């Protein structure tokens, strides 16, 4: 069983930055892709960024050039550095192990990000 715990969310003004972290328990972290997703009220949960076990990254068009996903396998941790934040980035951000690239599909509890204008 894998547990994912996100942290780093909060309230920030437009143009500001936040860094989200997600720590995974267990021994399969380094072998699997990790993803960050977000869900705003009344909207579906969408992929924001994904990083493969080998470090290949993918981003949603809306965050390219502003967000950076990275991972530290020694710490079982994946990060999402968010710069130049916009009000439309406000959502609950979820960490996922598997990211649609493996048999695994584990989710964290989510962390709220609110960007004020």
N, C-alpha and C positions, 0 to 999 in steps of 0.2 A: 504494500500500500504506500502511496506517495502523498505527502501533504505539501502544499504550496502556500507560502505566507508572503503576501505583498505588503509593502510599506512605501512611504514617501509621498503619498498624495497630500493634497491640501488646497488652500486658496491662494491664488497668485493673480497679479494684475496682468493684463494683456502685454505681451512683449517679454514677459518674465520666463523663468526656467524652473523646472522641477526634474528630479531624478527618482524614478521608481526602481525599487528592488524587489526581487522575488527569490526567496530561499526555498529550496526543495529538500525534502527528506529522502532517505533511501539511496540506492546505489545505481539507479538507471539514468540519472540526470545527464551525465556526460555522453551517453549513447543516443540521446534523443534531441530532436528539434524542440525549440521553445518559442512560444509566441506571446505577444501582448495583444489583447483585444480590448475594445471599449464598447460601452452601451450607454447611450443617452436615453432619457425618459421618452417612452413611446416609440423608440427605434430598435432595430435589430442589433445584435451584437456583431461587430465587424472586426476583421483582422486589421491591426495597426502595423505590426512589424513581426518578422519571424527570423529566427537564426537557426541554421542547421547544426547538427552535431560537429560539423567541420568548420563552422563559422561563416557560411554563406548567408547573406542577409537579403531580405525582401521587405519592401515598404509599401504601404498604401500611398497612392498618388498624393493624397491630401497632406501627408506628413513628410514627404521626401524633401531632404535638405534641411529639415528642422529637427527631426527625431533621429536618434541613433540607438540601436539595440546592440548589446554586447553580452558576453557571458564569461564567467570565471568558473571553470569546471572544478578547480581546487576548492572553491567555496560553495559549490552547488548553487550558484546564484546567477540570475539573469537580470540585466539592467535595461532601463529605457530612459535615456537622456532626452528631455523634451525642452527645446529652446524656441524662442519666438512664439510663445503660446498665444492662441487666439481664443476668443469666447466659444467658438464652435468646437474647440477641443475638450470642452467640459463634458465629463462622462464618468461612469465607473469603469476603471481599468482593471482587467483581469489577466492574470498570468495563466498560461496553459502549457502543459507538458505533452508533447506529441505534435501539436500545431498542424494536425491533419496529415502528418507525414509518417506516422507509425501506428501501431495497434493501440497505443496508449492515448488516453484522453483524460487528463487530470486538470482540475481547475482550482484556482485559489478563491478566496472569499471576496476579492475585489477591494480596490481602494479608490476613493472619490477624488477626482480632480475638478476643481472649479476655477475657471478663468474669468475674471471680472473685466468689464470694458472701461 
